[in-house]
Amino acid sequence: GEEKLSLGMNLLIREGSAAKNFDTLSPLILKSPGQCMFCSDDKHPDDLVKEHINELVKRALRMDIDIMTALRCACVNPVIHYGLDVGLLRIGDYADFIEVDNFNRLNILRTYINGKIVAENGKTLLPHLLSVPHLNKFKAEEKEVADFAVKATGSRMNVIEAIDGQVVTGRIQVTPRFSGDNVVSDVERDILKLTVVNRYEDIKPAIGFIRNFGLKKGAIASSVAHDSHNIVAVGVTDNDICNAVNLIIKHRGGLAVVYDGFKEVLPLPIAGLMTDEDGFSVADQYSKLDKFAKHLGSHLRAPFMTLSFMALLVIPKLKLSDRGLFDGEQFKFTDLFIP
């Protein structure tokens, strides 16, 4: 952060559901108040109904950053940086603003857009008029358990190491665990099978392994998988992984949790990424999935969000695409197994 500021760059201080950098970067606000901005990056629905940029302003105040500086980071700096024609409250501007109870608590009472109240006391006043066609490009066919089997071609293998609260990963080399001729998850060492299934064409799943995800049983899957948004899944057994992936394919997108005979899914019918369901209902459904993933053993703060970043190739060190493992430092594909 300091290096970027010293070079004249502006700094986006991110606090999302998985990637959390506010505590590390917020001290830089006092050094360069005109260059810092707040952002959320990816945020799960159950988090979003509780807080957004407003919570970062409150946290800044608790750090004894004055109210005007905190609001500058939230409201003014981003508008100037991106050249937006909003938010500066000049004569003739659109009357887009919020009304709060006071500058200490900053509880939002009402939201105005173009001079009209559109939300009050946490509830929208806008009618639900939007009708969105369920555009979808899911072409993958349901998979068989055998599609997720992998045989070793070396004595050791490259493994992604998840880091809680970060989108970067580590990279380790381990000795595989076998069941017959196949390499399988190793719950005792917290090394689980990871797969990416191309949803735009029907091809064989890519297989990798990940440490520090924490599942002791079952599997979870998601069609929210940056940036290509293929299906990404992690689990203990090939059977549960296959069932989780097929649940996503059946619904043409969504988030899923599977264990033995139990199956739960949050459908995302619009492009496999969105839904036109009520936001509070979606938040409740997601919260249940999140709790169940943690019940299956994951110790991560946001298991689904962390999973979604395991296919984001441009962020080091090691990620998995539908074509295999990708080394984000060397920027090239790499083999799962090491001779």
KESEGU-239263 format. One record per residue: x, y, z of N, C-alpha, C in turn. Coordinates in steps of 0.02 Angstrom, whole numbers, padded with zeros to 5 digits, always signed. Example, Ala and Ser with C-alpha at 12.3 -4.5 7.8 and 13.67 -1.06 7.14 Angstrom:
2
+00660-00284+00390+00615-00225+00390+00660-00165+00390/+00642-00112+00354+00684-00053+00357+00645+00002+00394/
//
This chain:
339
+00039-00060+00000+00000+00000+00000+00042+00063+00000/+00092+00066+00043+00135+00125+00047+00172+00137-00019/+00194+00083-00051+00229+00089-00114+00184+00119-00168/+00122+00097-00171+00076+00123-00220+00063+00198-00208/+00052+00216-00145+00040+00286-00129+00100+00329-00146/+00160+00304-00133+00220+00343-00146+00231+00355-00221/+00202+00310-00262+00208+00317-00334+00151+00357-00365/+00108+00385-00321+00054+00427-00344-00010+00391-00361/-00013+00327-00346-00074+00289-00359-00125+00299-00303/-00188+00291-00320-00240+00289-00269-00247+00218-00242/-00270+00211-00181-00272+00146-00148-00344+00129-00129/-00368+00072-00155-00434+00046-00136-00425+00000-00076/-00454+00019-00020-00450-00021+00041-00510-00069+00042/-00495-00133+00034-00546-00184+00023-00565-00221+00087/-00630-00231+00094-00655-00273+00149-00716-00311+00123/-00705-00372+00101-00759-00413+00075-00775-00470+00122/-00811-00520+00096-00828-00578+00137-00768-00624+00146/-00725-00629+00095-00666-00672+00100-00602-00631+00106/-00594-00581+00063-00534-00540+00063-00543-00481+00110/-00503-00480+00163-00511-00428+00215-00443-00393+00225/-00440-00330+00204-00378-00292+00208-00385-00226+00245/-00443-00213+00274-00455-00148+00305-00407-00136+00363/-00399-00184+00408-00357-00174+00467-00285-00160+00448/-00261-00193+00394-00192-00184+00373-00180-00117+00340/-00228-00095+00298-00217-00036+00256-00245+00028+00284/-00294+00025+00329-00327+00086+00352-00280+00136+00386/-00225+00116+00419-00180+00167+00447-00151+00215+00394/-00152+00195+00331-00126+00238+00278-00172+00297+00263/-00234+00293+00287-00281+00348+00275-00255+00414+00303/-00228+00411+00363-00203+00472+00395-00142+00501+00358/-00104+00458+00324-00046+00481+00287-00065+00512+00220/-00115+00481+00188-00134+00503+00120-00210+00504+00113/-00244+00549+00148-00318+00548+00147-00348+00561+00078/-00312+00594+00034-00338+00609-00032-00329+00553-00082/-00293+00500-00062-00278+00446-00109-00312+00380-00090/-00347+00378-00034-00376+00315-00009-00451+00313-00023/-00475+00253-00041-00546+00242-00054-00567+00177-00022/-00631+00171-00007-00658+00109+00022-00693+00069-00033/-00686+00003-00029-00724-00041-00074-00737-00107-00039/-00785-00145-00065-00802-00208-00033-00776-00268-00072/-00764-00261-00138-00750-00319-00179-00808-00368-00173/-00796-00433-00172-00850-00482-00168-00879-00486-00098/-00945-00483-00093-00978-00486-00028-01039-00531-00033/-01043-00578+00013-01100-00625+00014-01164-00590+00035/-01221-00615+00012-01285-00581+00027-01300-00573+00101/-01282-00623+00142-01298-00616+00213-01254-00563+00246/-01194-00551+00218-01153-00495+00242-01180-00429+00216/-01202-00429+00153-01224-00367+00121-01285-00337+00154/-01331-00379+00179-01390-00351+00212-01373-00320+00280/-01314-00335+00306-01293-00307+00370-01253-00243+00361/-01211-00241+00309-01164-00185+00304-01135-00181+00234/-01108-00121+00219-01072-00112+00156-01019-00059+00170/-01014-00009+00127-00964+00044+00137-00978+00082+00202/-01042+00086+00222-01059+00123+00284-01023+00093+00344/-01014+00027+00345-00980-00004+00402-00905+00014+00403/-00875+00022+00345-00804+00042+00342-00795+00113+00369/-00844+00156+00355-00842+00224+00384-00845+00220+00460/-00890+00179+00487-00895+00171+00560-00830+00144+00589/-00800+00097+00555-00737+00069+00581-00681+00121+00580/-00682+00163+00529-00632+00217+00526-00641+00265+00584/-00704+00280+00601-00717+00325+00658-00692+00294+00723/-00699+00228+00730-00676+00194+00791-00600+00195+00795/-00566+00209+00740-00493+00215+00739-00472+00288+00750/-00520+00330+00768-00508+00401+00780-00490+00440+00716/-00512+00414+00659-00508+00452+00597-00569+00498+00596/-00559+00562+00582-00615+00609+00588-00667+00596+00534/-00728+00616+00548-00785+00599+00506-00777+00624+00434/-00751+00684+00424-00745+00710+00357-00694+00672+00316/-00640+00650+00348-00590+00610+00313-00618+00542+00294/-00656+00512+00340-00686+00447+00326-00736+00452+00269/-00778+00504+00270-00827+00513+00217-00792+00530+00150/-00736+00564+00155-00698+00579+00094-00676+00514+00060/-00653+00466+00100-00631+00401+00072-00690+00362+00044/-00748+00369+00075-00807+00331+00053-00843+00363-00006/-00845+00429-00007-00890+00463-00054-00856+00508-00105/-00806+00545-00084-00778+00597-00128-00721+00570-00171/-00672+00537-00140-00614+00513-00178-00633+00466-00235/-00679+00418-00225-00698+00375-00281-00731+00412-00339/-00773+00462-00322-00808+00500-00374-00757+00539-00416/-00709+00570-00383-00658+00608-00419-00613+00561-00460/-00593+00506-00429-00547+00458-00462-00578+00431-00526/-00642+00413-00525-00674+00383-00583-00711+00433-00627/-00709+00497-00607-00741+00548-00648-00816+00540-00653/-00848+00521-00598-00920+00510-00598-00958+00576-00589/-01015+00580-00621-01055+00641-00618-01107+00634-00562/-01085+00613-00504-01129+00605-00446-01091+00622-00383/-01128+00630-00329-01097+00627-00263-01062+00688-00236/-01058+00742-00274-01021+00801-00249-01066+00856-00223/-01131+00848-00230-01180+00895-00202-01168+00967-00226/-01154+00973-00290-01147+01040-00319-01215+01065-00343/-01221+01129-00351-01284+01158-00377-01298+01128-00446/-01359+01101-00453-01378+01071-00517-01366+00996-00520/-01329+00968-00471-01317+00895-00471-01381+00858-00452/-01383+00794-00469-01438+00752-00446-01435+00747-00370/-01493+00748-00339-01496+00745-00265-01494+00672-00242/-01434+00643-00247-01422+00574-00224-01385+00578-00157/-01418+00557-00103-01386+00563-00038-01421+00517+00013/-01389+00509+00071-01420+00471+00125-01432+00517+00184/-01480+00499+00226-01495+00535+00287-01477+00489+00346/-01436+00514+00393-01415+00473+00450-01440+00503+00515/-01438+00462+00568-01463+00486+00633-01415+00537+00664/-01350+00523+00663-01300+00570+00687-01232+00548+00662/-01180+00590+00674-01113+00576+00649-01075+00527+00694/-01104+00506+00748-01070+00457+00792-01090+00386+00773/-01155+00374+00767-01179+00307+00751-01184+00294+00676/-01200+00346+00638-01206+00342+00566-01255+00288+00543/-01310+00280+00580-01362+00234+00558-01402+00267+00502/-01410+00232+00447-01443+00261+00388-01518+00258+00397/-01550+00316+00394-01623+00320+00401-01658+00317+00334/-01634+00355+00286-01666+00357+00220-01614+00366+00165/-01632+00341+00106-01590+00349+00047-01630+00385-00007/-01599+00435-00037-01631+00475-00090-01593+00466-00156/-01630+00458-00209-01601+00458-00276-01641+00507-00319/-01605+00555-00347-01636+00607-00388-01691+00643-00349/-01678+00653-00284-01723+00691-00243-01782+00653-00215/-01788+00588-00231-01845+00549-00207-01821+00495-00158/-01861+00484-00106-01845+00432-00057-01855+00363-00090/-01802+00323-00090-01806+00256-00120-01798+00200-00069/-01775+00218-00008-01769+00168+00045-01775+00203+00112/-01804+00167+00160-01814+00195+00226-01809+00139+00278/-01769+00152+00330-01760+00104+00385-01742+00034+00361/-01696+00032+00312-01670-00032+00289-01713-00068+00239/-01768-00038+00215-01813-00070+00168-01821-00027+00105/-01821-00060+00047-01831-00023-00015-01904+00000-00021/-01913+00057-00052-01980+00083-00067-01995+00077-00141/-01948+00049-00179-01958+00041-00251-01999-00022-00265/-02045-00018-00313-02083-00078-00331-02039-00127-00368/-02054-00191-00360-02015-00243-00394-02045-00253-00464/-02019-00213-00511-02047-00212-00578-02003-00249-00628/-01943-00265-00608-01894-00292-00654-01910-00364-00672/-01915-00378-00736-01924-00446-00760-01862-00464-00800/-01822-00510-00774-01759-00526-00805-01763-00595-00838/-01749-00599-00902-01748-00666-00934-01691-00708-00906/-01704-00772-00897-01653-00816-00867-01603-00838-00921/-01563-00790-00943-01511-00805-00992-01461-00853-00962/-01442-00904-00999-01400-00955-00970-01362-00992-01024/-01299-01008-01011-01257-01042-01060-01229-01107-01031/-01267-01140-00990-01245-01204-00961-01251-01259-01014/-01194-01284-01037-01195-01337-01087-01165-01402-01061/-01139-01401-01000-01110-01461-00971-01163-01513-00956/-01146-01575-00970-01191-01631-00954-01173-01657-00884/-01221-01691-00852-01207-01719-00786-01148-01767-00788/-01110-01768-00735-01048-01807-00732-01058-01873-00696/-01011-01919-00708-01008-01982-00672-00954-01979-00619/-00960-02020-00567-00910-02020-00514-00841-02034-00542/-00836-02078-00591-00772-02096-00620-00737-02037-00654/-00775-01985-00673-00746-01926-00705-00699-01889-00658/-00706-01899-00593-00667-01862-00544-00609-01903-00516/-00599-01963-00542-00543-02005-00521-00479-01980-00554/-00423-01984-00519-00359-01963-00547-00305-02011-00524/-00264-02032-00571-00208-02077-00556-00143-02037-00554/-00098-02055-00510-00035-02019-00502+00012-02033-00560/+00046-01982-00582+00099-01990-00632+00166-01967-00604/+00169-01961-00537+00230-01942-00504+00226-01959-00430/+00282-01953-00395+00284-01972-00324+00260-01917-00278/+00257-01855-00303+00234-01799-00263+00187-01757-00306/+00149-01711-00272+00103-01670-00311+00101-01599-00284/+00085-01553-00330+00077-01482-00312+00007-01472-00283/+00004-01436-00228-00059-01426-00192-00069-01352-00179/-00130-01327-00192-00148-01259-00175-00157-01254-00099/-00132-01200-00070-00142-01189+00002-00186-01127+00011/-00247-01138+00034-00294-01083+00047-00271-01042+00107/-00281-00977+00103-00263-00931+00158-00327-00894+00177/-00351-00905+00238-00413-00875+00260-00409-00799+00258/-00459-00767+00228-00460-00694+00225-00420-00665+00168/-00393-00707+00124-00353-00683+00068-00374-00717+00004/-00361-00684-00053-00375-00715-00118-00312-00745-00148/-00253-00727-00121-00192-00760-00141-00189-00829-00108/-00149-00873-00136-00141-00940-00107-00067-00956-00099/-00054-01007-00059+00013-01034-00056+00019-01093-00104/+00079-01121-00107+00092-01179-00149+00138-01226-00111/+00116-01288-00103+00156-01337-00068+00161-01400-00110/+00210-01442-00093+00218-01507-00126+00212-01561-00073/+00170-01611-00087+00157-01664-00038+00158-01732-00072/+00163-01784-00031+00156-01852-00055+00081-01869-00058/+00057-01895-00114-00015-01909-00120-00038-01965-00074/-00102-01966-00059-00135-02021-00024-00173-02062-00077/-00166-02128-00072-00196-02171-00123-00253-02213-00096/-00300-02228-00140-00349-02280-00129-00347-02323-00192/-00314-02380-00187-00300-02419-00247-00250-02382-00290/-00268-02372-00354-00224-02335-00400-00239-02260-00401/-00293-02239-00369-00315-02170-00374-00291-02128-00315/-00276-02064-00330-00258-02016-00278-00323-01987-00251/-00329-01985-00184-00391-01963-00152-00377-01910-00100/-00430-01880-00074-00424-01831-00020-00394-01863+00042/-00357-01822+00079-00325-01844+00141-00350-01798+00198/-00404-01818+00231-00436-01776+00281-00389-01762+00340/-00349-01811+00359-00304-01803+00416-00254-01747+00405/-00231-01738+00343-00184-01684+00326-00220-01623+00297/-00287-01626+00296-00328-01571+00269-00309-01556+00196/-00300-01608+00157-00287-01602+00085-00346-01633+00048/-00385-01590+00015-00448-01611-00015-00445-01605-00091/-00485-01647-00123-00489-01643-00196-00528-01581-00217/-00502-01547-00267-00532-01486-00296-00543-01499-00370/-00599-01476-00396-00612-01485-00467-00642-01423-00498/-00627-01412-00561-00659-01359-00601-00690-01393-00662/-00754-01382-00671-00792-01413-00726-00814-01359-00774/-00792-01363-00836-00811-01315-00887-00887-01318-00898/-00920-01261-00892-00993-01261-00900-01015-01239-00969/-00967-01218-01011-00984-01193-01077-00978-01248-01131/-00943-01302-01115-00940-01360-01159-00930-01422-01116/-00948-01479-01143-00947-01540-01103-00880-01575-01111/-00833-01560-01066-00767-01590-01067-00751-01619-00998/-00697-01656-00995-00678-01690-00933-00659-01639-00880/-00679-01649-00817-00661-01603-00763-00586-01599-00752/-00562-01540-00733-00493-01532-00711-00489-01547-00636/-00435-01580-00616-00428-01601-00546-00366-01571-00515/-00373-01548-00453-00316-01525-00413-00329-01543-00341/-00286-01519-00297-00295-01531-00225-00281-01466-00187/-00315-01459-00131-00309-01397-00092-00302-01413-00018/-00259-01376+00016-00251-01384+00088-00279-01324+00125/-00302-01335+00186-00326-01283+00231-00398-01262+00216/-00436-01306+00183-00507-01291+00174-00549-01317+00231/-00528-01373+00260-00556-01395+00323-00613-01445+00322/-00643-01458+00265-00699-01505+00264-00678-01573+00290/-00719-01602+00333-00707-01669+00360-00752-01721+00325/-00803-01696+00292-00850-01740+00256-00888-01697+00206/-00919-01730+00157-00960-01694+00109-00922-01655+00057/-00959-01611+00022-00930-01570-00031-00972-01507-00040/-00941-01454-00066-00977-01394-00085-00957-01375-00156/-01002-01342-00191-00989-01323-00261-01021-01256-00276/-00995-01222-00328-01020-01156-00345-01009-01142-00419/-01056-01108-00451-01046-01084-00519-01023-01011-00520/-01012-00983-00461-00979-00918-00454-00906-00933-00443/-00866-00925-00496-00795-00945-00493-00756-00900-00539/-00730-00847-00511-00696-00795-00550-00638-00824-00591/-00627-00800-00651-00666-00751-00687-00709-00784-00742/-00697-00847-00755-00734-00881-00808-00800-00909-00785/-00808-00915-00719-00870-00939-00688-00890-01009-00713/-00840-01053-00716-00854-01124-00723-00877-01150-00655/-00890-01214-00651-00910-01244-00587-00847-01263-00549/-00842-01242-00487-00786-01261-00444-00815-01297-00384/-00781-01352-00364-00806-01392-00308-00747-01420-00269/-00758-01430-00204-00708-01461-00161-00744-01510-00116/-00711-01566-00102-00745-01615-00059-00700-01672-00038/-00729-01715+00002-00692-01771+00032-00694-01833-00012/-00753-01850-00039-00759-01909-00081-00780-01889-00152/-00760-01931-00200-00779-01918-00269-00855-01920-00278/-00888-01963-00240-00960-01968-00245-00995-01903-00225/-00974-01874-00169-01004-01811-00146-00987-01754-00193/-00924-01753-00217-00904-01701-00265-00947-01705-00328/-00956-01765-00353-00996-01776-00414-01068-01753-00402/-01097-01771-00345-01166-01751-00330-01173-01675-00325/-01123-01642-00295-01126-01569-00288-01122-01536-00356/-01077-01559-00398-01070-01532-00466-01134-01543-00506/-01162-01603-00502-01223-01618-00540-01283-01577-00516/-01283-01560-00452-01337-01518-00425-01333-01448-00457/-01272-01423-00466-01263-01358-00499-01284-01363-00572/-01264-01417-00606-01282-01425-00677-01357-01431-00685/-01389-01469-00641-01462-01479-00644-01499-01412-00639/-01475-01368-00596-01509-01303-00586-01480-01249-00631/-01431-01268-00673-01399-01221-00719-01370-01161-00682/-01338-01176-00626-01304-01125-00587-01328-01121-00516/-01281-01104-00471-01299-01097-00401-01243-01115-00354/-01260-01120-00290-01215-01142-00238-01245-01205-00208/-01203-01255-00193-01230-01318-00168-01187-01347-00113/-01220-01382-00066-01187-01420-00013-01216-01491-00016/-01171-01540-00013-01192-01610-00017-01155-01650+00036/-01190-01694+00069-01159-01743+00114-01201-01805+00116/-01172-01860+00093-01208-01924+00092-01273-01914+00054/-01331-01923+00085-01394-01915+00050-01422-01844+00053/-01391-01800+00092-01416-01732+00101-01393-01688+00043/-01439-01648+00015-01422-01601-00039-01459-01536-00027/-01423-01481-00034-01454-01415-00027-01424-01370-00080/-01466-01329-00113-01441-01286-00166-01475-01218-00163/-01437-01166-00179-01464-01099-00190-01459-01086-00265/-01514-01092-00303-01512-01084-00375-01493-01012-00396/-01454-01007-00449-01436-00942-00479-01452-00948-00554/-01515-00940-00572-01537-00956-00641-01516-00905-00693/-01498-00845-00673-01479-00793-00722-01404-00797-00733/-01384-00826-00790-01313-00835-00808-01275-00878-00759/-01310-00913-00715-01277-00954-00665-01242-00913-00612/-01258-00847-00610-01224-00801-00565-01272-00760-00522/-01333-00752-00544-01380-00707-00511-01449-00739-00504/-01489-00707-00462-01559-00727-00454-01602-00665-00449/-01665-00672-00468-01712-00616-00460-01756-00625-00399/-01735-00669-00354-01770-00677-00290-01755-00618-00244/-01797-00609-00194-01788-00555-00145-01720-00562-00110/-01685-00506-00102-01618-00507-00074-01615-00535-00004/-01664-00519+00038-01664-00544+00106-01675-00620+00108/-01717-00644+00062-01728-00716+00057-01665-00752+00035/-01631-00723-00014-01568-00752-00038-01516-00752+00018/-01513-00698+00056-01466-00695+00112-01479-00750+00163/-01543-00763+00176-01561-00816+00223-01541-00885+00196/-01554-00896+00132-01536-00961+00101-01460-00970+00101/-01425-00917+00084-01352-00922+00083-01324-00936+00153/-01352-00902+00203-01329-00911+00272-01335-00984+00293/-01388-01017+00272-01397-01088+00289-01344-01131+00256/-01328-01116+00192-01276-01154+00158-01208-01143+00191/-01194-01081+00209-01131-01064+00241-01123-01101+00307/-01176-01102+00346-01174-01137+00411-01165-01212+00402/-01196-01240+00350-01189-01312+00339-01119-01329+00315/-01089-01286+00274-01020-01298+00252-00973-01298+00313/-00987-01254+00360-00946-01252+00421-00961-01312+00466/-01023-01335+00465-01042-01395+00502-01004-01456+00475/-00990-01456+00410-00953-01510+00379-00878-01506+00395/-00858-01452+00428-00789-01448+00452-00749-01388+00430/-00773-01350+00380-00732-01293+00356-00725-01241+00411/-00663-01219+00422-00649-01168+00472-00641-01099+00440/-00649-01095+00375-00642-01031+00340-00699-00984+00357/-00685-00919+00359-00737-00870+00373-00791-00869+00319/-00771-00880+00257-00818-00879+00200-00799-00934+00152/-00820-00996+00166-00800-01053+00124-00817-01045+00050/-00878-01022+00035-00898-01015-00035-00860-00960-00071/-00847-00905-00036-00809-00851-00067-00737-00873-00079/-00707-00906-00030-00639-00931-00040-00637-00979-00099/-00686-01024-00103-00689-01072-00159-00693-01036-00226/-00731-00981-00229-00741-00946-00293-00676-00916-00319/-00628-00903-00276-00565-00874-00297-00512-00926-00315/-00526-00990-00305-00477-01041-00319-00468-01054-00394/-00512-01023-00434-00505-01028-00507-00484-00962-00539/-00465-00913-00498-00445-00847-00523-00370-00848-00538/-00353-00861-00601-00284-00877-00620-00236-00819-00612/-00259-00757-00617-00213-00700-00617-00186-00683-00548/-00212-00715-00496-00188-00701-00428-00148-00761-00403/-00084-00750-00385-00040-00805-00364-00063-00837-00299/-00032-00894-00278+00023-00924-00315+00000-00979-00362/-00047-01019-00339-00069-01077-00377-00145-01080-00379/-00174-01088-00439-00246-01092-00447-00263-01149-00495/-00328-01164-00501-00350-01219-00544-00401-01192-00594/-00388-01206-00659-00436-01188-00711-00465-01252-00741/-00509-01245-00789-00537-01303-00822-00485-01339-00866/-00426-01308-00874-00372-01339-00911-00316-01365-00866/-00325-01357-00801-00275-01384-00755-00246-01331-00709/-00194-01350-00671-00162-01305-00624-00125-01248-00660/-00128-01189-00630-00096-01130-00660-00052-01097-00609/+00011-01085-00628+00060-01051-00586+00053-00976-00598/+00027-00939-00548+00014-00868-00556+00077-00826-00553/+00132-00854-00529+00195-00816-00527+00233-00823-00593/+00236-00884-00620+00268-00895-00685+00220-00881-00743/+00157-00875-00727+00103-00863-00775+00102-00915-00830/+00099-00978-00808+00094-01033-00855+00063-01094-00819/+00037-01140-00859+00009-01200-00830+00065-01244-00803/+00047-01282-00752+00096-01326-00720+00063-01393-00706/+00103-01445-00699+00077-01512-00688+00055-01523-00616/+00004-01564-00608-00018-01583-00541+00035-01626-00507/+00063-01673-00544+00111-01720-00514+00183-01703-00532/+00227-01717-00485+00299-01703-00493+00335-01771-00496/+00374-01783-00549+00409-01848-00555+00454-01863-00494/
//
